[in-house]
Amino acid sequence: MVTLRCLAPDRGPSNMRACGPGLSALLLLLGGVAIRGASGPVAASALRLLELKVPEKAELNDNLTLECTFDLGSSGAHLYCVKWYKDGHEFFRFTPDDSPPFKLFPVDGVTVDKERLSMTSVGLKRLGWDSSGSYRCEVSTEAPNFETVVKSAEMAVIALPKDDPIVEGFQTTYSVGDTVSGNCTSSKSNPASSLLWFINGQQVDRFSLAYYSPWADDLGLLTTRLGLHFRVEASHFKDSPASSSNPGAKRMLELRCRSTFRGRPRHRVVRAILYAPPSLEDQRPAKHEGVRGAAPPGSSRTQGTIFFAVMAVSILIGRTLLIDLSGWLFSLHMNNS
């Protein structure tokens, strides 16, 4: 082992100290320049790992190829082997001097496709949940250099939602004072999707939501559900122009459920359009015009007037009938006499 020492000019040769890494590197660089000037190029380039291709996310049951490209350099070094690891456990090795050059090792979550093997790549098939983990490529050369380069990357196995969320439990018409109650259920995925409710474009606060715990099926796919429950107010209905298909839809209540998966731009949106009934305006107090002090039709004052009129007519008719009956009885009596 060679130790470079620095001479402190102000303290004399008796005060020697070890050089720091920065100065050591400078001295080596200067030495290399001197050697190259005297006898040609310095040492050849070394082994380099150029690129490791491991997808960050892969779908359940998919097949894929892991790639590890490298450069042995210009020193003429001979490749010893290329090794692949998952979570620290070796599952594939390529040794060019062996026959056959490929060797497989059993590791949980790794199913190697024997038809897709090479010096720089290895194929995996039928990915499962246990295929998630850290994958590492290790490249080594033989004597005289005995160099090794290593690089690793993480991969997560996921299951994307296949369909839009399902919205159920809602009616097609509501009136002020009615209760809106329903659910939004996501499509199966892993990890679970997140759900949000919007009323007329505004996100619903937590006081109007009903939360449910996600549940898994036999394959480990998760389903989430979010309930919505609130009392309808007049402010929930927004003006909407009538159309040929909906001539009576003057005001509208719009509910929207959004499903988001791992922050990806794949948003699942469903809108349930709820129309206010035509009688919504009739629920407001009616305004009546006419003579000041006159009671509107159907009021108690009008009903009392009609009652007394009917009673008067009934009394008049009764008196008339009584007079006629009395006259008829008198005439009958006289005839009998």
Helices and strands as residue ranges (DSSP letters): E 5-7, E 16-18, H 21-39, E 48-53, E 57-59, E 64-71, E 79-86, E 89-94, E 102-104, E 112-117, E 121-124, G 129-131, E 133-141, E 148-158, E 166-168, E 179-185, E 194-199, E 202-203, G 206-208, E 209-211, E 215-216, E 222-223, E 225-231, G 234-236, E 238-239, E 251-260, E 267-275, G 278-283, H 300-336
